[in-house]
Amino acid sequence: MSAEFPVARPRRLRSSPAIRRMVAGTRLHAADLILPMFVKEGLAEPAPVSSMPGVYQHSRDSLRKAAHEAAEVGVGGVMLFGIPRAKDARGSAADDPDGILQQALRDVVAEVGDALVVGADTCLDEFTDHGHCGILTEDGEVDNDATLERYASMAVAQAAAGSQLISPSGMMDGQVGVIRSALDVAGYGNVPILAYTAKYASAFFGPFREAAECAPQFGDRSSHQQDPAGPLEEALREVRLDLAEGADMVMVKPAMSYLDIIRQFRDNVDVPVAAYQVSGEYAMIEAAAANGWIDRDRMIMESLVSIKRAGADLILTYWATEVARRL
């Protein structure tokens, strides 16, 4: 039982910055943050992404510098996305040992060592000329099982290049199990998998497709990404399947509009839960701030705290380095 007003006054615990800090129930740490980064083959200088102010397609040199800066301020990890010079229908550059993503992995691991976790996105959309996440049938549909073979090869190539975290994001059925088996057979049994478990067919991904140059040339990704209006049970089924196949961590993407899914994951699983604060979430805040409509710094922190409060242990955010400096 608790007292009633006027004896009970909740404002007492909000009366000063020191008290508010002492009783805060949600705390952000730099190690909770993962920085997504883009590296493009052939760039001599970093190229700004117009729809994501402050985000760049990196050259190999600027990528190393950005990774070093993230490590210096205690960011927990980086997630690399590669953009090859040449693309084809099967995404051949994705598992090329000398492809841009594998080169970037070796570069960043050499730069930062074990100061942070170096991971890579394991999907084909950045590497295919059609922009879809897998191998296409003659009818233009994504062939689930043929795509799994490519994901397995890509994951092994990433691990061989030094990736410390494999992150399948294509939402193919069975992707975690096939990748886990391929890694184990190839001698990379200790490399963990962060599964994109509940990835929704979201309008919030728009700016990312400019950054990664991966917009579908036709159609969309609704056949494999989850329906935003889909039932909660679908997300919970996906997480049960991923865990049964060997996922070490699970992810919800996007974050802001799916805080309820993050909470459900946290309440139902016993592995770390990640959430991806995606490009559209980033772009909206930056655009509103540029117009003077919001307090940028406060909104960034509030958005991250809300994701953490919903139950995310890890947050992928393009503000990772900036926020880590503040923390």
C-alpha positions as CSV (number, residue, x, y, z in Angstrom):
1,M,0.0,0.0,0.0
2,S,1.1,3.6,-0.6
3,A,0.1,6.9,0.8
4,E,-2.3,9.3,-0.8
5,F,-2.0,13.0,-1.6
6,P,-1.1,15.2,0.2
7,V,1.3,12.8,2.0
8,A,2.3,11.2,-1.3
9,R,3.9,13.7,-3.7
10,P,5.6,12.1,-6.7
11,R,7.1,15.4,-7.7
12,R,9.6,15.1,-4.8
13,L,11.5,12.6,-6.9
14,R,11.5,15.0,-9.9
15,S,12.5,18.1,-7.9
16,S,16.2,18.4,-9.0
17,P,18.5,17.1,-11.8
18,A,20.5,15.1,-9.3
19,I,17.4,13.3,-7.9
20,R,16.1,12.7,-11.4
21,R,19.4,11.2,-12.4
22,M,19.6,9.1,-9.3
23,V,16.2,7.4,-9.7
24,A,16.2,7.2,-13.5
25,G,14.8,3.8,-14.5
26,T,16.3,3.9,-18.1
27,R,19.9,4.5,-18.8
28,L,21.8,4.6,-22.0
29,H,25.4,3.4,-22.3
30,A,27.7,3.9,-25.2
31,A,28.3,0.2,-25.4
32,D,24.6,-0.3,-26.1
33,L,25.0,1.5,-29.4
34,I,25.9,0.1,-32.8
35,L,26.8,2.4,-35.7
36,P,25.6,1.4,-39.2
37,M,28.1,2.6,-41.8
38,F,28.2,2.5,-45.6
39,V,31.3,1.9,-47.7
40,K,31.3,2.3,-51.5
41,E,33.9,0.8,-53.8
42,G,36.0,3.2,-55.8
43,L,35.4,6.4,-53.7
44,A,38.4,8.6,-53.0
45,E,36.4,10.8,-50.6
46,P,33.3,10.2,-48.5
47,A,30.1,11.1,-50.3
48,P,27.2,12.7,-48.3
49,V,23.8,11.0,-48.4
50,S,21.4,13.8,-49.3
51,S,18.4,12.4,-47.4
52,M,20.5,11.7,-44.2
53,P,22.4,14.8,-43.2
54,G,25.6,13.8,-41.5
55,V,25.7,10.3,-42.9
56,Y,28.1,9.3,-45.7
57,Q,29.0,6.7,-48.2
58,H,32.5,6.1,-47.0
59,S,35.7,5.5,-48.8
60,R,37.9,2.8,-47.3
61,D,40.1,5.4,-45.7
62,S,37.2,7.5,-44.2
63,L,35.5,4.3,-43.0
64,R,38.6,3.4,-41.0
65,K,38.6,6.9,-39.5
66,A,34.9,6.8,-38.6
67,A,35.3,3.4,-37.0
68,H,38.3,4.6,-35.0
69,E,36.3,7.6,-33.7
70,A,33.4,5.3,-32.7
71,A,35.8,3.1,-30.8
72,E,37.4,6.0,-29.0
73,V,34.1,7.1,-27.5
74,G,33.1,3.6,-26.4
75,V,30.5,2.7,-29.1
76,G,29.7,-1.0,-28.7
77,G,29.9,-2.0,-32.4
78,V,29.6,-1.1,-36.0
79,M,27.5,-2.6,-38.8
80,L,29.0,-2.4,-42.3
81,F,27.0,-2.2,-45.5
82,G,29.0,-2.5,-48.8
83,I,28.2,-1.0,-52.2
84,P,30.1,-2.6,-55.0
85,R,31.1,-0.9,-58.3
86,A,29.5,-3.7,-60.4
87,K,26.3,-5.5,-59.6
88,D,24.6,-8.6,-61.2
89,A,21.5,-10.7,-60.7
90,R,23.1,-13.1,-58.1
91,G,25.0,-10.4,-56.2
92,S,28.4,-11.9,-57.0
93,A,30.3,-9.3,-55.1
94,A,28.6,-10.2,-51.9
95,D,30.8,-13.2,-51.2
96,D,33.9,-12.2,-53.2
97,P,36.9,-12.4,-50.8
98,D,38.1,-9.2,-52.5
99,G,34.7,-7.5,-52.7
100,I,34.3,-4.1,-51.0
101,L,32.5,-5.5,-48.0
102,Q,35.2,-8.1,-47.2
103,Q,37.9,-5.5,-47.8
104,A,36.1,-3.1,-45.5
105,L,35.8,-5.7,-42.8
106,R,39.5,-6.4,-42.9
107,D,40.2,-2.7,-42.8
108,V,38.1,-2.0,-39.8
109,V,39.2,-5.0,-37.8
110,A,42.8,-4.0,-38.4
111,E,41.9,-0.4,-37.3
112,V,40.0,-1.1,-34.1
113,G,40.8,-4.6,-33.1
114,D,38.7,-5.7,-30.2
115,A,37.8,-2.2,-29.1
116,L,34.3,-2.7,-30.5
117,V,32.4,-5.4,-32.3
118,V,32.8,-5.3,-36.1
119,G,29.8,-6.8,-37.9
120,A,28.3,-6.8,-41.4
121,D,24.9,-6.9,-42.9
122,T,24.3,-10.3,-44.6
123,C,21.9,-9.6,-47.4
124,L,22.0,-9.3,-51.2
125,D,20.1,-6.2,-51.9
126,E,23.1,-3.9,-52.0
127,F,24.8,-6.3,-54.5
128,T,22.1,-7.3,-57.0
129,D,21.4,-5.2,-60.1
130,H,17.6,-5.7,-59.5
131,G,17.8,-4.4,-55.9
132,H,16.0,-7.4,-54.3
133,C,17.2,-9.3,-51.3
134,G,17.8,-12.6,-53.1
135,I,17.9,-14.7,-56.2
136,L,14.9,-14.2,-58.5
137,T,12.8,-16.8,-60.3
138,E,11.8,-16.4,-64.0
139,D,8.6,-14.8,-62.7
140,G,10.5,-12.2,-60.7
141,E,9.8,-13.6,-57.3
142,V,12.4,-14.0,-54.7
143,D,13.4,-17.7,-54.5
144,N,13.7,-18.4,-50.8
145,D,15.8,-21.6,-50.9
146,A,18.2,-20.5,-53.7
147,T,18.7,-17.3,-51.8
148,L,19.7,-19.2,-48.6
149,E,22.7,-20.7,-50.5
150,R,23.9,-17.3,-51.3
151,Y,23.4,-16.1,-47.7
152,A,25.4,-19.0,-46.4
153,S,28.3,-18.3,-48.8
154,M,28.2,-14.6,-47.9
155,A,28.2,-15.2,-44.2
156,V,31.3,-17.5,-44.5
157,A,33.1,-14.9,-46.6
158,Q,32.3,-12.2,-44.0
159,A,33.6,-14.4,-41.1
160,A,36.7,-15.2,-43.1
161,A,37.3,-11.5,-43.5
162,G,37.1,-11.0,-39.8
163,S,33.4,-10.1,-39.1
164,Q,32.7,-10.7,-35.5
165,L,28.9,-10.6,-36.0
166,I,26.8,-12.0,-38.8
167,S,23.5,-10.2,-39.4
168,P,21.1,-11.8,-41.9
169,S,18.5,-9.1,-42.8
170,G,16.7,-10.6,-45.8
171,M,13.8,-12.2,-43.9
172,M,14.1,-15.5,-45.8
173,D,12.6,-18.5,-44.1
174,G,15.3,-20.7,-42.6
175,Q,18.1,-18.1,-43.0
176,V,19.5,-18.4,-39.5
177,G,19.7,-22.2,-39.5
178,V,21.4,-22.3,-42.9
179,I,23.9,-19.7,-41.9
180,R,24.6,-21.2,-38.6
181,S,25.4,-24.6,-40.2
182,A,27.6,-23.0,-42.8
183,L,29.6,-21.1,-40.3
184,D,30.0,-24.1,-38.1
185,V,31.2,-26.3,-41.0
186,A,33.6,-23.6,-42.1
187,G,35.2,-23.4,-38.6
188,Y,33.5,-20.2,-37.5
189,G,31.4,-21.8,-34.8
190,N,32.2,-19.0,-32.3
191,V,30.9,-16.2,-34.6
192,P,27.5,-15.1,-33.3
193,I,24.4,-14.3,-35.3
194,L,22.3,-11.2,-34.8
195,A,19.1,-12.1,-36.6
196,Y,16.8,-9.5,-38.2
197,T,13.9,-11.3,-36.8
198,A,11.0,-8.9,-37.1
199,K,11.8,-6.6,-40.1
200,Y,8.7,-4.9,-41.4
201,A,7.9,-3.7,-44.9
202,S,8.3,-0.1,-43.8
203,A,8.1,3.3,-45.5
204,F,10.8,4.3,-42.9
205,F,13.5,2.6,-45.0
206,G,13.4,5.2,-47.8
207,P,16.6,7.1,-47.1
208,F,18.6,3.9,-46.5
209,R,17.9,2.9,-50.1
210,E,19.7,6.0,-51.3
211,A,22.6,5.4,-48.9
212,A,23.0,1.7,-49.9
213,E,21.9,2.2,-53.5
214,C,19.5,-0.8,-53.1
215,A,16.0,0.4,-54.1
216,P,14.2,-2.5,-55.9
217,Q,14.0,-1.9,-59.7
218,F,10.4,-3.3,-59.6
219,G,7.9,-4.4,-57.0
220,D,8.6,-4.3,-53.3
221,R,9.7,-6.5,-50.4
222,S,6.2,-7.3,-49.0
223,S,6.5,-11.0,-49.8
224,H,9.2,-11.5,-47.2
225,Q,9.3,-8.6,-44.9
226,Q,6.5,-8.5,-42.3
227,D,3.3,-6.6,-42.8
228,P,3.1,-3.6,-40.5
229,A,-0.5,-4.5,-39.8
230,G,0.3,-8.2,-39.2
231,P,-0.5,-9.9,-36.0
232,L,1.7,-9.8,-33.0
233,E,1.8,-13.6,-33.0
234,E,3.6,-13.6,-36.4
235,A,6.5,-11.7,-34.8
236,L,6.6,-14.1,-31.9
237,R,6.6,-17.0,-34.2
238,E,9.5,-15.6,-36.1
239,V,11.5,-15.1,-32.9
240,R,10.8,-18.7,-31.8
241,L,12.0,-20.0,-35.2
242,D,15.2,-17.9,-35.2
243,L,16.1,-19.0,-31.7
244,A,15.5,-22.6,-32.6
245,E,17.8,-22.2,-35.6
246,G,20.6,-20.8,-33.5
247,A,20.3,-17.0,-33.3
248,D,22.3,-15.5,-30.6
249,M,20.6,-12.1,-30.6
250,V,17.3,-10.9,-32.2
251,M,16.3,-7.6,-33.8
252,V,13.3,-5.5,-34.4
253,K,13.4,-3.1,-37.4
254,P,12.3,-0.3,-37.5
255,A,12.2,0.8,-33.8
256,M,10.0,3.8,-33.3
257,S,6.7,2.5,-34.7
258,Y,7.3,-1.0,-33.3
259,L,8.1,-0.3,-29.6
260,D,5.3,-2.8,-28.7
261,I,7.1,-5.6,-30.6
262,I,10.4,-4.7,-28.9
263,R,8.6,-5.0,-25.5
264,Q,7.1,-8.4,-26.5
265,F,10.5,-9.7,-27.5
266,R,12.1,-8.6,-24.3
267,D,9.3,-10.3,-22.3
268,N,9.5,-13.5,-24.2
269,V,13.2,-14.3,-25.0
270,D,16.3,-14.8,-22.9
271,V,18.8,-13.5,-25.5
272,P,19.8,-9.8,-26.2
273,V,17.2,-7.8,-28.1
274,A,18.4,-5.2,-30.6
275,A,16.3,-2.5,-32.3
276,Y,17.3,-0.5,-35.4
277,Q,16.5,3.2,-35.4
278,V,16.3,3.3,-39.1
279,S,17.0,6.0,-41.8
280,G,13.5,7.4,-41.9
281,E,13.5,8.0,-38.1
282,Y,16.9,9.7,-38.4
283,A,15.9,11.8,-41.4
284,M,12.7,13.1,-39.9
285,I,14.4,14.4,-36.8
286,E,17.3,15.9,-38.7
287,A,14.8,17.6,-41.2
288,A,12.6,19.0,-38.4
289,A,15.7,20.3,-36.6
290,A,17.0,21.9,-39.7
291,N,13.7,23.8,-40.0
292,G,14.0,24.9,-36.4
293,W,10.8,23.1,-35.4
294,I,12.3,20.9,-32.6
295,D,15.2,20.8,-30.1
296,R,17.4,18.3,-32.0
297,D,19.6,17.1,-29.2
298,R,16.7,16.5,-26.8
299,M,14.7,14.7,-29.4
300,I,17.6,12.4,-30.3
301,M,18.1,11.4,-26.7
302,E,14.4,11.0,-26.0
303,S,13.9,8.8,-29.0
304,L,16.8,6.5,-27.9
305,V,15.5,6.4,-24.3
306,S,12.1,5.3,-25.5
307,I,13.6,2.4,-27.5
308,K,15.7,1.4,-24.5
309,R,12.7,1.7,-22.2
310,A,10.7,-0.5,-24.5
311,G,13.2,-3.3,-23.8
312,A,16.0,-3.0,-26.4
313,D,19.4,-4.0,-25.0
314,L,21.2,-2.8,-28.2
315,I,20.3,0.1,-30.5
316,L,21.5,0.5,-34.1
317,T,21.5,4.3,-34.7
318,Y,23.3,6.6,-37.0
319,W,23.8,8.9,-34.0
320,A,25.9,6.3,-32.2
321,T,29.2,8.2,-32.1
322,E,27.6,11.6,-31.4
323,V,25.5,10.2,-28.5
324,A,28.4,8.2,-27.1
325,R,30.3,11.4,-26.8
326,R,27.5,13.0,-24.7
327,L,27.2,9.9,-22.5
